[in-house]
Amino acid sequence: MIRKRSIRIAGHKTSVSLEEEFWDALKAIAQAQGISLTALVEDIDRSRGDDAGARNLSSALRLAVLSDLQARAGR
C-alpha cells in the first residue's frame, strides 16, 4: 500500500509517496547509518544534484533502497 509522508528537506516541506515496504527499508538504512530518516532523505535528495528534474524524489528513494540491497548482496 502506498503511504504519503510529509518531510522537510532543506527547510521546505514536501510530500513523498512510497510503498510501506520502502519506508521500512529507508528507516532501516537510516538506523544502520546512525542518522534520522529525514537526514537520509535529504542526503538522497542532494545526491540527485542537477539531475533532480530527471528523476523524482520517490524514484530516487526507491533506487537508493535497491542500491543498498545490491551492496549488501555483494553486487
PDB file of N, CA, C and O in Angstrom:
ATOM      1  N   MET A   1       0.833  -1.175   0.000  1.00  0.00           N
ATOM      2  CA  MET A   1       0.000   0.000   0.000  1.00  0.00           C
ATOM      3  C   MET A   1       0.889   1.254   0.000  1.00  0.00           C
ATOM      4  O   MET A   1       1.897   1.313   0.704  1.00  0.00           O
ATOM      5  N   ILE A   2       0.505   2.228  -0.783  1.00  0.00           N
ATOM      6  CA  ILE A   2       1.241   3.492  -0.866  1.00  0.00           C
ATOM      7  C   ILE A   2       0.940   4.337   0.369  1.00  0.00           C
ATOM      8  O   ILE A   2      -0.209   4.470   0.790  1.00  0.00           O
ATOM      9  N   ARG A   3       2.006   4.904   0.937  1.00  0.00           N
ATOM     10  CA  ARG A   3       1.840   5.786   2.086  1.00  0.00           C
ATOM     11  C   ARG A   3       2.516   7.120   1.786  1.00  0.00           C
ATOM     12  O   ARG A   3       3.677   7.166   1.380  1.00  0.00           O
ATOM     13  N   LYS A   4       1.781   8.186   1.988  1.00  0.00           N
ATOM     14  CA  LYS A   4       2.301   9.532   1.755  1.00  0.00           C
ATOM     15  C   LYS A   4       2.777  10.107   3.081  1.00  0.00           C
ATOM     16  O   LYS A   4       2.071  10.055   4.088  1.00  0.00           O
ATOM     17  N   ARG A   5       4.001  10.663   3.061  1.00  0.00           N
ATOM     18  CA  ARG A   5       4.560  11.295   4.256  1.00  0.00           C
ATOM     19  C   ARG A   5       5.038  12.690   3.909  1.00  0.00           C
ATOM     20  O   ARG A   5       5.503  12.957   2.800  1.00  0.00           O
ATOM     21  N   SER A   6       4.911  13.566   4.880  1.00  0.00           N
ATOM     22  CA  SER A   6       5.451  14.919   4.738  1.00  0.00           C
ATOM     23  C   SER A   6       6.831  14.946   5.365  1.00  0.00           C
ATOM     24  O   SER A   6       7.024  14.507   6.499  1.00  0.00           O
ATOM     25  N   ILE A   7       7.783  15.465   4.616  1.00  0.00           N
ATOM     26  CA  ILE A   7       9.166  15.551   5.076  1.00  0.00           C
ATOM     27  C   ILE A   7       9.681  16.950   4.771  1.00  0.00           C
ATOM     28  O   ILE A   7       9.353  17.533   3.738  1.00  0.00           O
ATOM     29  N   ARG A   8      10.483  17.476   5.672  1.00  0.00           N
ATOM     30  CA  ARG A   8      11.091  18.786   5.465  1.00  0.00           C
ATOM     31  C   ARG A   8      12.495  18.570   4.916  1.00  0.00           C
ATOM     32  O   ARG A   8      13.342  17.955   5.563  1.00  0.00           O
ATOM     33  N   ILE A   9      12.725  19.086   3.714  1.00  0.00           N
ATOM     34  CA  ILE A   9      14.025  18.980   3.056  1.00  0.00           C
ATOM     35  C   ILE A   9      14.537  20.379   2.787  1.00  0.00           C
ATOM     36  O   ILE A   9      13.881  21.181   2.123  1.00  0.00           O
ATOM     37  N   ALA A  10      15.716  20.662   3.311  1.00  0.00           N
ATOM     38  CA  ALA A  10      16.349  21.977   3.126  1.00  0.00           C
ATOM     39  C   ALA A  10      15.381  23.098   3.499  1.00  0.00           C
ATOM     40  O   ALA A  10      15.317  24.128   2.827  1.00  0.00           O
ATOM     41  N   GLY A  11      14.639  22.884   4.569  1.00  0.00           N
ATOM     42  CA  GLY A  11      13.733  23.908   5.062  1.00  0.00           C
ATOM     43  C   GLY A  11      12.398  23.990   4.354  1.00  0.00           C
ATOM     44  O   GLY A  11      11.568  24.835   4.692  1.00  0.00           O
ATOM     45  N   HIS A  12      12.176  23.118   3.368  1.00  0.00           N
ATOM     46  CA  HIS A  12      10.926  23.124   2.619  1.00  0.00           C
ATOM     47  C   HIS A  12      10.169  21.828   2.869  1.00  0.00           C
ATOM     48  O   HIS A  12      10.744  20.742   2.802  1.00  0.00           O
ATOM     49  N   LYS A  13       8.881  21.947   3.155  1.00  0.00           N
ATOM     50  CA  LYS A  13       8.050  20.778   3.378  1.00  0.00           C
ATOM     51  C   LYS A  13       7.629  20.190   2.037  1.00  0.00           C
ATOM     52  O   LYS A  13       7.196  20.913   1.140  1.00  0.00           O
ATOM     53  N   THR A  14       7.760  18.877   1.909  1.00  0.00           N
ATOM     54  CA  THR A  14       7.347  18.196   0.696  1.00  0.00           C
ATOM     55  C   THR A  14       6.669  16.888   1.073  1.00  0.00           C
ATOM     56  O   THR A  14       6.902  16.353   2.157  1.00  0.00           O
ATOM     57  N   SER A  15       5.853  16.385   0.202  1.00  0.00           N
ATOM     58  CA  SER A  15       5.193  15.099   0.415  1.00  0.00           C
ATOM     59  C   SER A  15       5.810  14.066  -0.508  1.00  0.00           C
ATOM     60  O   SER A  15       6.089  14.334  -1.677  1.00  0.00           O
ATOM     61  N   VAL A  16       6.016  12.885   0.043  1.00  0.00           N
ATOM     62  CA  VAL A  16       6.596  11.788  -0.730  1.00  0.00           C
ATOM     63  C   VAL A  16       5.697  10.577  -0.565  1.00  0.00           C
ATOM     64  O   VAL A  16       5.318  10.220   0.551  1.00  0.00           O
ATOM     65  N   SER A  17       5.361   9.952  -1.672  1.00  0.00           N
ATOM     66  CA  SER A  17       4.525   8.748  -1.659  1.00  0.00           C
ATOM     67  C   SER A  17       5.372   7.533  -2.022  1.00  0.00           C
ATOM     68  O   SER A  17       5.981   7.474  -3.091  1.00  0.00           O
ATOM     69  N   LEU A  18       5.395   6.570  -1.110  1.00  0.00           N
ATOM     70  CA  LEU A  18       6.123   5.314  -1.325  1.00  0.00           C
ATOM     71  C   LEU A  18       5.337   4.165  -0.711  1.00  0.00           C
ATOM     72  O   LEU A  18       4.516   4.365   0.184  1.00  0.00           O
ATOM     73  N   GLU A  19       5.597   2.978  -1.197  1.00  0.00           N
ATOM     74  CA  GLU A  19       5.041   1.799  -0.577  1.00  0.00           C
ATOM     75  C   GLU A  19       5.613   1.669   0.838  1.00  0.00           C
ATOM     76  O   GLU A  19       6.750   2.066   1.094  1.00  0.00           O
ATOM     77  N   GLU A  20       4.824   1.114   1.743  1.00  0.00           N
ATOM     78  CA  GLU A  20       5.245   0.978   3.143  1.00  0.00           C
ATOM     79  C   GLU A  20       6.558   0.207   3.263  1.00  0.00           C
ATOM     80  O   GLU A  20       7.377   0.508   4.132  1.00  0.00           O
ATOM     81  N   GLU A  21       6.761  -0.785   2.397  1.00  0.00           N
ATOM     82  CA  GLU A  21       7.992  -1.573   2.439  1.00  0.00           C
ATOM     83  C   GLU A  21       9.227  -0.717   2.171  1.00  0.00           C
ATOM     84  O   GLU A  21      10.284  -0.947   2.758  1.00  0.00           O
ATOM     85  N   PHE A  22       9.094   0.271   1.285  1.00  0.00           N
ATOM     86  CA  PHE A  22      10.223   1.173   1.020  1.00  0.00           C
ATOM     87  C   PHE A  22      10.476   2.086   2.216  1.00  0.00           C
ATOM     88  O   PHE A  22      11.628   2.353   2.558  1.00  0.00           O
ATOM     89  N   TRP A  23       9.398   2.571   2.860  1.00  0.00           N
ATOM     90  CA  TRP A  23       9.592   3.382   4.069  1.00  0.00           C
ATOM     91  C   TRP A  23      10.318   2.567   5.126  1.00  0.00           C
ATOM     92  O   TRP A  23      11.230   3.070   5.781  1.00  0.00           O
ATOM     93  N   ASP A  24       9.918   1.305   5.297  1.00  0.00           N
ATOM     94  CA  ASP A  24      10.564   0.437   6.290  1.00  0.00           C
ATOM     95  C   ASP A  24      12.044   0.245   5.956  1.00  0.00           C
ATOM     96  O   ASP A  24      12.896   0.303   6.843  1.00  0.00           O
ATOM     97  N   ALA A  25      12.346   0.018   4.683  1.00  0.00           N
ATOM     98  CA  ALA A  25      13.737  -0.175   4.265  1.00  0.00           C
ATOM     99  C   ALA A  25      14.553   1.097   4.480  1.00  0.00           C
ATOM    100  O   ALA A  25      15.697   1.030   4.930  1.00  0.00           O
ATOM    101  N   LEU A  26      13.976   2.250   4.163  1.00  0.00           N
ATOM    102  CA  LEU A  26      14.683   3.512   4.377  1.00  0.00           C
ATOM    103  C   LEU A  26      14.958   3.749   5.857  1.00  0.00           C
ATOM    104  O   LEU A  26      16.032   4.227   6.221  1.00  0.00           O
ATOM    105  N   LYS A  27      13.987   3.416   6.712  1.00  0.00           N
ATOM    106  CA  LYS A  27      14.197   3.550   8.158  1.00  0.00           C
ATOM    107  C   LYS A  27      15.348   2.659   8.620  1.00  0.00           C
ATOM    108  O   LYS A  27      16.167   3.075   9.439  1.00  0.00           O
ATOM    109  N   ALA A  28      15.411   1.434   8.097  1.00  0.00           N
ATOM    110  CA  ALA A  28      16.482   0.507   8.461  1.00  0.00           C
ATOM    111  C   ALA A  28      17.840   1.020   7.995  1.00  0.00           C
ATOM    112  O   ALA A  28      18.829   0.910   8.720  1.00  0.00           O
ATOM    113  N   ILE A  29      17.891   1.574   6.797  1.00  0.00           N
ATOM    114  CA  ILE A  29      19.135   2.133   6.271  1.00  0.00           C
ATOM    115  C   ILE A  29      19.584   3.306   7.134  1.00  0.00           C
ATOM    116  O   ILE A  29      20.757   3.409   7.493  1.00  0.00           O
ATOM    117  N   ALA A  30      18.655   4.180   7.460  1.00  0.00           N
ATOM    118  CA  ALA A  30      18.982   5.342   8.303  1.00  0.00           C
ATOM    119  C   ALA A  30      19.500   4.874   9.662  1.00  0.00           C
ATOM    120  O   ALA A  30      20.495   5.396  10.164  1.00  0.00           O
ATOM    121  N   GLN A  31      18.831   3.901  10.246  1.00  0.00           N
ATOM    122  CA  GLN A  31      19.252   3.392  11.555  1.00  0.00           C
ATOM    123  C   GLN A  31      20.655   2.793  11.467  1.00  0.00           C
ATOM    124  O   GLN A  31      21.482   3.022  12.350  1.00  0.00           O
ATOM    125  N   ALA A  32      20.927   2.031  10.412  1.00  0.00           N
ATOM    126  CA  ALA A  32      22.249   1.421  10.240  1.00  0.00           C
ATOM    127  C   ALA A  32      23.338   2.480  10.093  1.00  0.00           C
ATOM    128  O   ALA A  32      24.479   2.263  10.500  1.00  0.00           O
ATOM    129  N   GLN A  33      22.984   3.624   9.511  1.00  0.00           N
ATOM    130  CA  GLN A  33      23.942   4.714   9.326  1.00  0.00           C
ATOM    131  C   GLN A  33      23.995   5.647  10.536  1.00  0.00           C
ATOM    132  O   GLN A  33      24.833   6.546  10.596  1.00  0.00           O
ATOM    133  N   GLY A  34      23.106   5.431  11.488  1.00  0.00           N
ATOM    134  CA  GLY A  34      23.075   6.260  12.682  1.00  0.00           C
ATOM    135  C   GLY A  34      22.571   7.673  12.442  1.00  0.00           C
ATOM    136  O   GLY A  34      22.992   8.622  13.103  1.00  0.00           O
ATOM    137  N   ILE A  35      21.654   7.796  11.473  1.00  0.00           N
ATOM    138  CA  ILE A  35      21.076   9.103  11.155  1.00  0.00           C
ATOM    139  C   ILE A  35      19.556   8.993  11.148  1.00  0.00           C
ATOM    140  O   ILE A  35      19.003   7.893  11.157  1.00  0.00           O
ATOM    141  N   SER A  36      18.895  10.129  11.132  1.00  0.00           N
ATOM    142  CA  SER A  36      17.431  10.128  11.079  1.00  0.00           C
ATOM    143  C   SER A  36      16.953   9.822   9.664  1.00  0.00           C
ATOM    144  O   SER A  36      17.701   9.949   8.695  1.00  0.00           O
ATOM    145  N   LEU A  37      15.703   9.419   9.570  1.00  0.00           N
ATOM    146  CA  LEU A  37      15.102   9.187   8.255  1.00  0.00           C
ATOM    147  C   LEU A  37      15.133  10.471   7.430  1.00  0.00           C
ATOM    148  O   LEU A  37      15.414  10.438   6.232  1.00  0.00           O
ATOM    149  N   THR A  38      14.847  11.587   8.066  1.00  0.00           N
ATOM    150  CA  THR A  38      14.865  12.870   7.359  1.00  0.00           C
ATOM    151  C   THR A  38      16.255  13.172   6.820  1.00  0.00           C
ATOM    152  O   THR A  38      16.392  13.633   5.687  1.00  0.00           O
ATOM    153  N   ALA A  39      17.289  12.918   7.620  1.00  0.00           N
ATOM    154  CA  ALA A  39      18.665  13.164   7.166  1.00  0.00           C
ATOM    155  C   ALA A  39      19.006  12.276   5.971  1.00  0.00           C
ATOM    156  O   ALA A  39      19.661  12.725   5.031  1.00  0.00           O
ATOM    157  N   LEU A  40      18.568  11.027   6.004  1.00  0.00           N
ATOM    158  CA  LEU A  40      18.812  10.121   4.885  1.00  0.00           C
ATOM    159  C   LEU A  40      18.126  10.628   3.620  1.00  0.00           C
ATOM    160  O   LEU A  40      18.730  10.666   2.549  1.00  0.00           O
ATOM    161  N   VAL A  41      16.865  11.017   3.753  1.00  0.00           N
ATOM    162  CA  VAL A  41      16.124  11.528   2.591  1.00  0.00           C
ATOM    163  C   VAL A  41      16.801  12.787   2.054  1.00  0.00           C
ATOM    164  O   VAL A  41      16.897  12.961   0.839  1.00  0.00           O
ATOM    165  N   GLU A  42      17.267  13.657   2.928  1.00  0.00           N
ATOM    166  CA  GLU A  42      17.980  14.858   2.482  1.00  0.00           C
ATOM    167  C   GLU A  42      19.250  14.486   1.728  1.00  0.00           C
ATOM    168  O   GLU A  42      19.555  15.094   0.702  1.00  0.00           O
ATOM    169  N   ASP A  43      20.005  13.486   2.222  1.00  0.00           N
ATOM    170  CA  ASP A  43      21.221  13.036   1.540  1.00  0.00           C
ATOM    171  C   ASP A  43      20.895  12.508   0.145  1.00  0.00           C
ATOM    172  O   ASP A  43      21.582  12.832  -0.824  1.00  0.00           O
ATOM    173  N   ILE A  44      19.855  11.703   0.050  1.00  0.00           N
ATOM    174  CA  ILE A  44      19.456  11.141  -1.243  1.00  0.00           C
ATOM    175  C   ILE A  44      19.006  12.256  -2.178  1.00  0.00           C
ATOM    176  O   ILE A  44      19.334  12.247  -3.364  1.00  0.00           O
ATOM    177  N   ASP A  45      18.258  13.211  -1.647  1.00  0.00           N
ATOM    178  CA  ASP A  45      17.808  14.340  -2.455  1.00  0.00           C
ATOM    179  C   ASP A  45      19.002  15.128  -2.986  1.00  0.00           C
ATOM    180  O   ASP A  45      19.030  15.498  -4.159  1.00  0.00           O
ATOM    181  N   ARG A  46      19.984  15.384  -2.128  1.00  0.00           N
ATOM    182  CA  ARG A  46      21.190  16.114  -2.560  1.00  0.00           C
ATOM    183  C   ARG A  46      21.961  15.343  -3.619  1.00  0.00           C
ATOM    184  O   ARG A  46      22.535  15.939  -4.531  1.00  0.00           O
ATOM    185  N   SER A  47      21.977  14.027  -3.502  1.00  0.00           N
ATOM    186  CA  SER A  47      22.737  13.210  -4.453  1.00  0.00           C
ATOM    187  C   SER A  47      22.136  13.245  -5.856  1.00  0.00           C
ATOM    188  O   SER A  47      22.805  12.908  -6.833  1.00  0.00           O
ATOM    189  N   ARG A  48      20.869  13.655  -5.948  1.00  0.00           N
ATOM    190  CA  ARG A  48      20.261  13.795  -7.277  1.00  0.00           C
ATOM    191  C   ARG A  48      20.889  14.966  -8.015  1.00  0.00           C
ATOM    192  O   ARG A  48      20.923  14.981  -9.245  1.00  0.00           O
ATOM    193  N   GLY A  49      21.389  15.951  -7.267  1.00  0.00           N
ATOM    194  CA  GLY A  49      22.092  17.094  -7.843  1.00  0.00           C
ATOM    195  C   GLY A  49      21.324  17.794  -8.934  1.00  0.00           C
ATOM    196  O   GLY A  49      20.120  18.026  -8.822  1.00  0.00           O
ATOM    197  N   ASP A  50      22.030  18.127  -9.987  1.00  0.00           N
ATOM    198  CA  ASP A  50      21.433  18.844 -11.117  1.00  0.00           C
ATOM    199  C   ASP A  50      20.477  17.971 -11.913  1.00  0.00           C
ATOM    200  O   ASP A  50      19.697  18.473 -12.722  1.00  0.00           O
ATOM    201  N   ASP A  51      20.536  16.674 -11.686  1.00  0.00           N
ATOM    202  CA  ASP A  51      19.685  15.735 -12.415  1.00  0.00           C
ATOM    203  C   ASP A  51      18.333  15.553 -11.725  1.00  0.00           C
ATOM    204  O   ASP A  51      17.560  14.675 -12.106  1.00  0.00           O
ATOM    205  N   ALA A  52      18.041  16.379 -10.709  1.00  0.00           N
ATOM    206  CA  ALA A  52      16.835  16.214  -9.904  1.00  0.00           C
ATOM    207  C   ALA A  52      15.565  16.227 -10.737  1.00  0.00           C
ATOM    208  O   ALA A  52      14.615  15.510 -10.422  1.00  0.00           O
ATOM    209  N   GLY A  53      15.530  17.019 -11.782  1.00  0.00           N
ATOM    210  CA  GLY A  53      14.330  17.082 -12.607  1.00  0.00           C
ATOM    211  C   GLY A  53      14.100  15.833 -13.424  1.00  0.00           C
ATOM    212  O   GLY A  53      12.975  15.546 -13.834  1.00  0.00           O
ATOM    213  N   ALA A  54      15.172  15.083 -13.664  1.00  0.00           N
ATOM    214  CA  ALA A  54      15.056  13.883 -14.487  1.00  0.00           C
ATOM    215  C   ALA A  54      14.473  12.714 -13.708  1.00  0.00           C
ATOM    216  O   ALA A  54      13.943  11.773 -14.300  1.00  0.00           O
ATOM    217  N   ARG A  55      14.568  12.769 -12.377  1.00  0.00           N
ATOM    218  CA  ARG A  55      14.062  11.665 -11.573  1.00  0.00           C
ATOM    219  C   ARG A  55      13.414  12.265 -10.335  1.00  0.00           C
ATOM    220  O   ARG A  55      14.040  13.050  -9.623  1.00  0.00           O
ATOM    221  N   ASN A  56      12.186  11.907 -10.080  1.00  0.00           N
ATOM    222  CA  ASN A  56      11.521  12.474  -8.913  1.00  0.00           C
ATOM    223  C   ASN A  56      12.065  11.853  -7.631  1.00  0.00           C
ATOM    224  O   ASN A  56      12.745  10.828  -7.665  1.00  0.00           O
ATOM    225  N   LEU A  57      11.761  12.480  -6.512  1.00  0.00           N
ATOM    226  CA  LEU A  57      12.313  12.047  -5.232  1.00  0.00           C
ATOM    227  C   LEU A  57      11.858  10.643  -4.874  1.00  0.00           C
ATOM    228  O   LEU A  57      12.654   9.860  -4.355  1.00  0.00           O
ATOM    229  N   SER A  58      10.615  10.303  -5.131  1.00  0.00           N
ATOM    230  CA  SER A  58      10.135   8.946  -4.826  1.00  0.00           C
ATOM    231  C   SER A  58      10.962   7.902  -5.568  1.00  0.00           C
ATOM    232  O   SER A  58      11.340   6.881  -4.992  1.00  0.00           O
ATOM    233  N   SER A  59      11.239   8.153  -6.830  1.00  0.00           N
ATOM    234  CA  SER A  59      12.062   7.223  -7.614  1.00  0.00           C
ATOM    235  C   SER A  59      13.477   7.156  -7.065  1.00  0.00           C
ATOM    236  O   SER A  59      14.051   6.072  -6.964  1.00  0.00           O
ATOM    237  N   ALA A  60      14.043   8.299  -6.710  1.00  0.00           N
ATOM    238  CA  ALA A  60      15.394   8.329  -6.146  1.00  0.00           C
ATOM    239  C   ALA A  60      15.462   7.533  -4.850  1.00  0.00           C
ATOM    240  O   ALA A  60      16.453   6.849  -4.596  1.00  0.00           O
ATOM    241  N   LEU A  61      14.422   7.616  -4.030  1.00  0.00           N
ATOM    242  CA  LEU A  61      14.396   6.861  -2.776  1.00  0.00           C
ATOM    243  C   LEU A  61      14.308   5.362  -3.041  1.00  0.00           C
ATOM    244  O   LEU A  61      14.984   4.575  -2.379  1.00  0.00           O
ATOM    245  N   ARG A  62      13.485   4.967  -4.000  1.00  0.00           N
ATOM    246  CA  ARG A  62      13.385   3.544  -4.341  1.00  0.00           C
ATOM    247  C   ARG A  62      14.723   3.020  -4.853  1.00  0.00           C
ATOM    248  O   ARG A  62      15.148   1.922  -4.493  1.00  0.00           O
ATOM    249  N   LEU A  63      15.388   3.821  -5.703  1.00  0.00           N
ATOM    250  CA  LEU A  63      16.684   3.400  -6.235  1.00  0.00           C
ATOM    251  C   LEU A  63      17.745   3.328  -5.146  1.00  0.00           C
ATOM    252  O   LEU A  63      18.643   2.488  -5.215  1.00  0.00           O
ATOM    253  N   ALA A  64      17.655   4.195  -4.140  1.00  0.00           N
ATOM    254  CA  ALA A  64      18.599   4.142  -3.017  1.00  0.00           C
ATOM    255  C   ALA A  64      18.420   2.851  -2.226  1.00  0.00           C
ATOM    256  O   ALA A  64      19.399   2.245  -1.791  1.00  0.00           O
ATOM    257  N   VAL A  65      17.178   2.436  -2.042  1.00  0.00           N
ATOM    258  CA  VAL A  65      16.913   1.168  -1.352  1.00  0.00           C
ATOM    259  C   VAL A  65      17.481   0.018  -2.179  1.00  0.00           C
ATOM    260  O   VAL A  65      18.132  -0.871  -1.630  1.00  0.00           O
ATOM    261  N   LEU A  66      17.245   0.024  -3.476  1.00  0.00           N
ATOM    262  CA  LEU A  66      17.770  -1.017  -4.352  1.00  0.00           C
ATOM    263  C   LEU A  66      19.293  -1.056  -4.295  1.00  0.00           C
ATOM    264  O   LEU A  66      19.887  -2.130  -4.211  1.00  0.00           O
ATOM    265  N   SER A  67      19.916   0.104  -4.341  1.00  0.00           N
ATOM    266  CA  SER A  67      21.376   0.184  -4.279  1.00  0.00           C
ATOM    267  C   SER A  67      21.906  -0.392  -2.971  1.00  0.00           C
ATOM    268  O   SER A  67      22.906  -1.110  -2.966  1.00  0.00           O
ATOM    269  N   ASP A  68      21.246  -0.083  -1.875  1.00  0.00           N
ATOM    270  CA  ASP A  68      21.658  -0.624  -0.575  1.00  0.00           C
ATOM    271  C   ASP A  68      21.534  -2.143  -0.560  1.00  0.00           C
ATOM    272  O   ASP A  68      22.436  -2.834  -0.086  1.00  0.00           O
ATOM    273  N   LEU A  69      20.432  -2.662  -1.073  1.00  0.00           N
ATOM    274  CA  LEU A  69      20.247  -4.119  -1.116  1.00  0.00           C
ATOM    275  C   LEU A  69      21.291  -4.797  -1.991  1.00  0.00           C
ATOM    276  O   LEU A  69      21.811  -5.856  -1.642  1.00  0.00           O
ATOM    277  N   GLN A  70      21.592  -4.184  -3.126  1.00  0.00           N
ATOM    278  CA  GLN A  70      22.603  -4.756  -4.022  1.00  0.00           C
ATOM    279  C   GLN A  70      23.976  -4.725  -3.368  1.00  0.00           C
ATOM    280  O   GLN A  70      24.743  -5.678  -3.505  1.00  0.00           O
ATOM    281  N   ALA A  71      24.300  -3.651  -2.661  1.00  0.00           N
ATOM    282  CA  ALA A  71      25.588  -3.543  -1.982  1.00  0.00           C
ATOM    283  C   ALA A  71      25.719  -4.640  -0.913  1.00  0.00           C
ATOM    284  O   ALA A  71      26.774  -5.257  -0.764  1.00  0.00           O
ATOM    285  N   ARG A  72      24.637  -4.863  -0.184  1.00  0.00           N
ATOM    286  CA  ARG A  72      24.680  -5.885   0.861  1.00  0.00           C
ATOM    287  C   ARG A  72      24.718  -7.292   0.268  1.00  0.00           C
ATOM    288  O   ARG A  72      25.189  -8.226   0.917  1.00  0.00           O
ATOM    289  N   ALA A  73      24.227  -7.447  -0.957  1.00  0.00           N
ATOM    290  CA  ALA A  73      24.256  -8.744  -1.624  1.00  0.00           C
ATOM    291  C   ALA A  73      25.588  -8.981  -2.328  1.00  0.00           C
ATOM    292  O   ALA A  73      25.821 -10.051  -2.889  1.00  0.00           O
ATOM    293  N   GLY A  74      26.464  -7.967  -2.295  1.00  0.00           N
ATOM    294  CA  GLY A  74      27.777  -8.115  -2.885  1.00  0.00           C
ATOM    295  C   GLY A  74      27.854  -7.844  -4.370  1.00  0.00           C
ATOM    296  O   GLY A  74      28.779  -8.297  -5.043  1.00  0.00           O
ATOM    297  N   ARG A  75      26.883  -7.107  -4.884  1.00  0.00           N
ATOM    298  CA  ARG A  75      26.886  -6.783  -6.310  1.00  0.00           C
ATOM    299  C   ARG A  75      27.661  -5.538  -6.586  1.00  0.00           C
ATOM    300  O   ARG A  75      27.767  -5.119  -7.739  1.00  0.00           O
TER     301      ARG A  75
END
